[in-house]
Amino acid sequence: MYSADTTKGERRRAVLVGINDYHGAANNLPSSVNDVNAFEEVLKKQYGFANIVRLVDSEATVGNVTAALRELFADVSPDDRLVFFFSGHGTTALRGLVIEECIVLYDGFLFDGTFAQMTQNLPPGILTLVADCCFSGGLEKRMLAPAFKYSGLVGRARVKTHMRPTRDKFLEHTNGQGRAIAKKRFGEMTYLRNSPVAANSRDPLAGLQASMPEAASGETGQLQLNGVLLSACLETETAAASTALTEGKSAFTFALLHSLKALGPGASLAELVDAAKLMIQRVGLPQTPLLKEPKIPGDTRLRSFITFARQRRSVI
């Protein structure tokens, strides 16, 4: 077990959120609470986390999650390691003239701008966000993903695209996408919709960022997450819940934890996400995990998961 180095004053704290119960069959999920259970076990056994807040199903309200995050981000030092894990639905919503990505909680949305604002005073290189959801709001796909076939098994996976509760809400959401002039992707800056970055389909290595009119971006529109984000899929894809091949976990959580076990805690974030991509491909699902790096530290992708330790071996 990797234990915390208390001699350096290091503290390891986490908030884990998973929602299966979304008030009805259209949005309910089978594996989000299992994801929380599995991730909690890894944090405790492999990384020495003792201070973990769990919020599942009806506990995962906007108020409870926001309060837990404020406590997570309070009184921290550069030696601390913080984790926010979310498994559930993701979507987009129009705020002003900006389409903003958000995670769907039990009673409402937690917007990217709000979350990014909360991270701004953290020391760089201490926060890891794992989002096992999709931010493909507006697609409104059926809750069954395309069939997959592997090793003789055939099955379907529920997808994590949030369905609007009524036809009017669906039309309001869909029509709003066309009125927007900019997009705020989770963990990123705000981009004009016709900018080179917006056309780059969430390329995590894209360095260009479009300047936003102040009236369109709002107070938090320019803020980027002060931490590393591991996301389940591209915005043009959907994230899958559990399948016959993912041991009761959602596809991304299964692939991430399986890859972590295979590579060991010393693997770089880039290696870990690449391995998770290959694992999901083997399962046969059309989703591509993403690694979103903060500006500081500049070599985040070459550091280890959660601990942000520098690699000691050479990277080819």
Secondary structure by P-SEA (a helix, b strand, c coil): ccccccccbbbbbbbbbbbccccccccccccaaaaaaaaaaaaaacccccbbbbbccccccaaaaaaaaaaaaccccccbbbbbbbbcccccccccccbbbbbbcccccccaaaaaaaacccccccbbbbbcccccccccccccccccccccccbbbbbcbbbbccaaaaaaaaaaaaaccbbbcccccccccccccccccccccccbbbbbccccccccccccccbbbbbcccccbbbbccccccccccaaaaaaaaaaaaacccccaaaaaaaaaaaaaaacccbbbbbbbccccccccccccccccccccccc
